[in-house]
Amino acid sequence: MKLAGSCHCGAIHFTLDSAHPYPFNRCYCSICRKTAGGGGYAINLGGDAASMSVEGREHLSVYQASIEGQTSPAERYFCRHCGSALWVYDERWPKLIHPFASAIDSPLPVPPETTHLMLSSRASWVPVAAAKADLQFDHYPEESIAQWHQRLGLSR
């Protein structure tokens, strides 16, 4: 599926291909919550890094979080004008880009279940609105974005 996204002010527009377009996870870690999570969590998608095209690249900024005193290799891209969180890239998985569902302008498919992860970092004011079929994890689950899509027969 071709995904198109942008920042709020319109300075940055991007497209990429995604075999895993369902917004299936809610990450409650402090990094996602504080940098991109309007509901106390962020939702990441999976995309093909080689297919990514960006207009307005000069308006991008990158944030790399500190985790236990170490700089994370994950690069969180955002618009330096409006602050919109756009995507995460991590050199450990160079073929992947993880755009935030909140930055995608294309209609996204509705997931049949949701994975709530990093619940041990959840802010006390954030309720976990989990449906009966949803999975919940204090940390990261073993199942990847690709594996979740495959298990449910949703890969494109």
C-alpha positions, 0 to 999 in steps of 0.5 A: 500500500502506498502511504502519503503523509505530512506535517501539520504546517505542510512544510514536509510531505512524504510517501512510502510503500508499506506491506504492513499498513495496519495501525496495530500497536499503541506504544506507551513508552515515555519516548513515544508518549512525550514526543508523539503521543497525544493519547499517551501513546504513539502508533507506528506503521512499517514501511519500506525505506528504499521507497521513501520520497520526501519533499521539504527535507530541509525542514526536518529535524532529528531527535535521538533519545537517551536510554539509560545514559546511552544515545539511542540509534533510533532517529525520530524525524519531526518538522522543525517548524510545527513539531509534528512527529513523522517517522522513526528510522533505526540503522539496525533495521536499514530496510525499514521506516516506521511512520507515525500513523498520526502523520499519515494522510492516506486512509488506513485500514482498521486493525482487527485487534490492537497490541498495547506495548510498554505498559510499564511506562504508561502514564498514570492518567492514561487509561488502557482502552483494550478490547477483549481480543487485544494483546497487552505487554509490559515491555516489547512483545516478541511478535514484530509488526510484520509477524502480526500482519502475517498472523492475521493474514493482513500483509499486502 
